[in-house]
Amino acid sequence: MALPETFIQDASSLSRRTVKVSNLPSELSVSGWFANLLDVNLAAPLSGRVDADWVVVGGGWFGTSAARRIAELRRQDSVLLVDAVEIGNNAAGRCAGYAIDLAHNPRNANFVEDEKGNIEERDINLEGIAYLRDAVERYGIKCDWSPEGKTHSAVTARGEACLKTFALALDRIGAEYQWFDARRMQEMVGSSYYTRGLHTPGTVLLQPAALLRGIAANLGDNAKVYEKTPILEVVYGSPRHVLRTADGEIYAKNIILANNGFISEFGFYENSAIPVYTYASMTRPLTAAESARIGGRATYGLIPAESFGTTVRRTADNRLFIRNIYDYADRFHTTRTQIARAKRSHQKSFDRRFPEISSIGFQYTWGGALSLAQNGGFVFGQLSDRVFGAGFCNGTGVSRGAIYGKAVAELACGQDSKSIRILQNKARPSPAYPKLITSLGVRYSTRYRLWRAGREV
């Protein structure tokens, strides 16, 4: 399928161009999801020269879905999936483990009225969830897949107002939801902290690292995975592109860039990514006595009504997961100081919600990158000759990543679909403000909004 010229960024100038990648993903912390996996067998790093019909750069939600779909559609083609670190311990494996159908965006003044946008968002996200579910069922991936929905939780009058606006948006598109009062919230969570909740059934809870690794392990006989293989240089050319690593080279007919904000390092949408980190902590498994002390359901997922509030999960292996704090992370690298600050915030949130057991603290604390654009735009489509890309999830990365990856693979194979047309019509990332302005703006905005969220944190 031919793409409109507006979807190809500088194709002629990039057709024979060498791009050196100077900024590589790295983390100071291990994701609790990844740390709790059993029998992790990492794929070997690339060594020597390999030739392939397709190479997918990035083993997150975009990349695993794109590689899987290419391998399905082009069974006679060779497919490589390359990740700079460990799949499941990359940015995708550092999320909260929600595959969300429709996210509430209280920052968007037109969220309630945007019926068309909300319906399209829900429909493509549901397609992404369905593609993930197919992998779980087809390959028997053990990832605590639980289609129990999510509950938007409120503590303050401001939080309850946010719930009401979300309910209005759901009413306008005929979506199902259920109100929970304070008693119902306590029965579910085991905490008297919450005053009200709004439950929506379309979200799936899961163990993200387990699902990512399960998909990567089942790409098919025509696919191969390389981990701990950062790309250091790309030569875009004909008849093959060349991707160089520390110990080898890949000669590929086609490239799919599925490395989210790091796509800017590969010569596309440069200076567009706003590097933001969010942080999470996870306890050890609760003892029987600790579980009895707080009560509540065995598993659940809470989304804060106020976007800068606290996400809480009780996991299938009986841990408590807490996430809050957003911060600017220069070139997508966090610091130990930022991680320590986030852990202190998580402990306060733990104390507020579960004072009976919060002295146990956390076993893991980690950060994970979000790729945002100034205008909320997304990368999707053909970027140059035989180069395709998907990225800038702007949140909701699990379901969005799955459908964007699947759809860009289908587009690269010449297919058409409703989802492809929807994604083609979304705004592309705009250039960010200069770094100094962006960093100060993000830091000021996040601290102000954290303060404004108050007890929702």
Backbone hydrogen bonds, N-H to C=O, Kabsch-Sander energy under -0.5 kcal/mol:
donor,donor_aa,acceptor,acceptor_aa,energy
7,F,4,P,-2.0
8,I,5,E,-1.8
9,Q,7,F,-0.6
10,D,8,I,-0.8
14,L,10,D,-1.6
15,S,11,A,-0.9
15,S,12,S,-0.6
17,R,14,L,-0.8
17,R,236,Y,-1.2
19,V,17,R,-0.5
19,V,234,V,-3.1
21,V,232,L,-2.5
22,S,20,K,-0.8
24,L,22,S,-0.5
35,A,31,S,-2.7
36,N,32,G,-1.4
37,L,34,F,-1.6
41,N,39,D,-0.6
42,L,40,V,-0.7
48,G,247,D,-2.9
50,V,249,E,-2.2
52,A,251,Y,-2.7
53,D,78,S,-0.8
54,W,78,S,-2.0
55,V,254,N,-1.7
56,V,80,L,-3.2
57,V,55,V,-0.5
57,V,256,I,-2.5
58,G,56,V,-0.7
58,G,82,V,-3.4
63,G,258,A,-0.6
64,T,60,G,-2.7
65,S,61,W,-1.3
66,A,62,F,-2.4
67,A,63,G,-2.9
68,R,64,T,-2.1
69,R,65,S,-2.3
70,I,66,A,-2.6
71,A,67,A,-2.4
72,E,68,R,-1.7
73,L,69,R,-2.6
74,R,70,I,-2.8
77,D,74,R,-1.7
79,V,222,N,-2.6
80,L,54,W,-2.1
81,L,224,K,-2.5
82,V,56,V,-2.7
83,D,226,Y,-2.4
89,N,86,E,-2.2
93,G,90,N,-0.7
94,R,91,A,-1.5
95,C,92,A,-1.0
99,A,204,V,-3.0
100,I,98,Y,-0.9
105,N,103,A,-0.5
108,N,105,N,-1.6
109,A,107,R,-0.8
111,F,108,N,-2.1
114,D,110,N,-1.5
115,E,113,E,-2.3
118,N,114,D,-2.6
119,I,115,E,-2.7
120,E,116,K,-2.5
121,E,117,G,-2.6
122,R,118,N,-2.5
123,D,119,I,-2.7
124,I,120,E,-2.6
125,N,121,E,-2.2
126,L,122,R,-2.5
127,E,123,D,-1.6
128,G,124,I,-2.1
129,I,125,N,-2.6
130,A,126,L,-2.4
131,Y,127,E,-2.0
132,L,128,G,-2.0
133,R,129,I,-2.9
134,D,130,A,-2.3
135,A,131,Y,-1.5
136,V,132,L,-2.3
137,E,133,R,-2.7
138,R,134,D,-3.0
139,Y,135,A,-2.3
140,G,136,V,-0.7
141,I,136,V,-1.2
143,C,141,I,-1.0
146,S,205,L,-2.5
148,E,146,S,-1.9
149,G,203,T,-2.1
150,K,200,T,-2.0
151,T,301,G,-2.3
152,H,150,K,-0.5
152,H,198,L,-3.1
153,S,151,T,-0.5
153,S,303,I,-2.8
154,A,196,R,-2.5
160,E,156,T,-2.4
161,A,157,A,-2.0
162,C,158,R,-1.9
163,L,159,G,-1.8
164,K,160,E,-1.9
165,T,161,A,-1.9
166,F,162,C,-1.9
167,A,163,L,-2.5
168,L,164,K,-2.0
169,A,165,T,-1.9
170,L,166,F,-2.4
171,D,167,A,-2.5
172,R,168,L,-1.9
173,I,169,A,-1.0
174,G,171,D,-1.0
175,A,170,L,-2.7
178,Q,199,H,-2.0
180,F,197,G,-3.1
182,A,195,T,-0.5
185,M,181,D,-2.4
186,Q,182,A,-2.2
187,E,183,R,-2.3
188,M,184,R,-1.8
189,V,185,M,-3.1
190,G,186,Q,-2.4
195,T,154,A,-2.2
196,R,154,A,-1.3
197,G,180,F,-2.5
198,L,152,H,-2.3
199,H,178,Q,-3.4
200,T,150,K,-2.5
203,T,200,T,-0.5
204,V,99,A,-2.1
205,L,146,S,-2.8
206,L,97,G,-2.1
207,Q,143,C,-3.1
211,L,207,Q,-2.1
212,L,208,P,-2.7
213,R,209,A,-2.2
214,G,210,A,-1.9
215,I,211,L,-2.5
216,A,212,L,-2.4
217,A,213,R,-1.7
218,N,215,I,-1.7
219,L,216,A,-0.7
223,A,220,G,-1.6
224,K,79,V,-2.2
226,Y,81,L,-2.8
227,E,44,A,-0.5
228,K,85,V,-2.7
229,T,83,D,-2.7
232,L,244,R,-3.1
233,E,244,R,-1.4
234,V,19,V,-2.6
235,V,242,V,-3.1
236,Y,17,R,-2.8
236,Y,234,V,-0.6
237,G,235,V,-0.6
241,H,252,A,-3.3
242,V,235,V,-2.2
243,L,250,I,-2.6
244,R,233,E,-3.0
244,R,242,V,-0.5
245,T,248,G,-2.9
249,E,48,G,-2.0
250,I,243,L,-2.6
251,Y,50,V,-2.6
252,A,241,H,-2.4
252,A,250,I,-0.6
253,K,52,A,-1.6
254,N,53,D,-1.5
255,I,386,R,-2.3
256,I,55,V,-2.5
257,L,388,F,-3.2
258,A,57,V,-2.4
258,A,256,I,-0.8
260,N,390,A,-0.7
262,F,259,N,-2.0
263,I,260,N,-2.0
264,S,261,G,-1.5
265,E,262,F,-1.4
266,F,263,I,-1.4
267,G,264,S,-1.1
268,F,263,I,-1.2
272,S,269,Y,-1.4
274,I,372,L,-2.9
276,V,274,I,-0.9
276,V,370,L,-1.6
277,Y,327,D,-3.0
278,T,368,G,-2.4
279,Y,324,N,-0.9
279,Y,325,I,-1.1
280,A,366,W,-2.5
281,S,322,I,-2.6
282,M,364,Y,-2.4
283,T,320,L,-2.3
286,L,318,N,-3.1
291,S,287,T,-2.6
292,A,288,A,-2.2
293,R,289,A,-1.8
294,I,290,E,-1.5
295,G,291,S,-2.6
297,R,188,M,-3.1
300,Y,314,R,-1.3
302,L,312,V,-3.4
303,I,151,T,-2.5
305,A,153,S,-2.6
307,S,305,A,-0.5
309,G,306,E,-3.0
310,T,456,E,-1.8
311,T,323,R,-2.6
312,V,302,L,-1.4
313,R,321,F,-2.2
314,R,300,Y,-1.9
315,T,313,R,-0.5
315,T,319,R,-2.4
318,N,315,T,-2.0
321,F,313,R,-2.8
322,I,281,S,-2.6
323,R,311,T,-2.3
324,N,279,Y,-1.3
327,D,277,Y,-2.2
329,A,275,P,-2.6
332,F,329,A,-2.6
333,H,330,D,-1.1
339,I,335,T,-2.1
340,A,336,R,-2.5
341,R,337,T,-2.3
342,A,338,Q,-2.3
343,K,339,I,-2.3
344,R,340,A,-1.9
345,S,341,R,-1.8
346,H,342,A,-2.6
347,Q,343,K,-2.2
348,K,344,R,-1.8
349,S,345,S,-2.1
350,F,346,H,-2.5
351,D,347,Q,-2.8
352,R,348,K,-2.1
353,R,349,S,-1.7
354,F,350,F,-3.1
357,I,354,F,-1.6
358,S,354,F,-1.6
360,I,357,I,-2.1
361,G,358,S,-1.7
363,Q,282,M,-2.3
364,Y,282,M,-2.1
366,W,280,A,-2.6
368,G,278,T,-2.4
370,L,276,V,-3.3
372,L,274,I,-1.4
372,L,370,L,-0.7
374,Q,272,S,-0.5
374,Q,430,S,-0.6
376,G,373,A,-1.5
378,F,427,A,-2.8
379,V,391,G,-2.4
380,F,378,F,-0.6
381,G,389,G,-1.6
383,L,387,V,-2.7
384,S,387,V,-1.7
387,V,384,S,-1.9
388,F,255,I,-2.8
389,G,381,G,-2.6
390,A,257,L,-2.2
391,G,379,V,-2.0
394,N,371,S,-1.9
400,R,396,T,-1.7
401,G,397,G,-2.0
402,A,398,V,-1.9
403,I,399,S,-2.2
404,Y,400,R,-3.0
405,G,401,G,-2.4
406,K,402,A,-2.3
407,A,403,I,-2.9
408,V,404,Y,-2.5
409,A,405,G,-1.6
410,E,406,K,-2.0
411,L,407,A,-2.7
412,A,408,V,-2.2
413,C,409,A,-1.2
414,G,411,L,-1.9
415,Q,410,E,-2.7
421,R,417,S,-2.0
422,I,418,K,-2.4
423,L,419,S,-2.6
424,Q,420,I,-2.3
425,N,421,R,-1.2
426,K,423,L,-1.0
432,A,271,N,-2.8
438,T,434,P,-2.8
439,S,435,K,-3.1
440,L,436,L,-2.2
441,G,437,I,-2.6
442,V,438,T,-2.9
443,R,439,S,-2.3
444,Y,440,L,-2.6
445,S,441,G,-2.8
446,T,442,V,-2.8
447,R,443,R,-1.8
448,Y,444,Y,-2.6
449,R,445,S,-2.7
450,L,446,T,-2.0
451,W,447,R,-2.2
452,R,448,Y,-2.7
453,A,449,R,-1.9
454,G,450,L,-1.0
454,G,451,W,-0.7
456,E,453,A,-2.2
457,V,454,G,-1.8
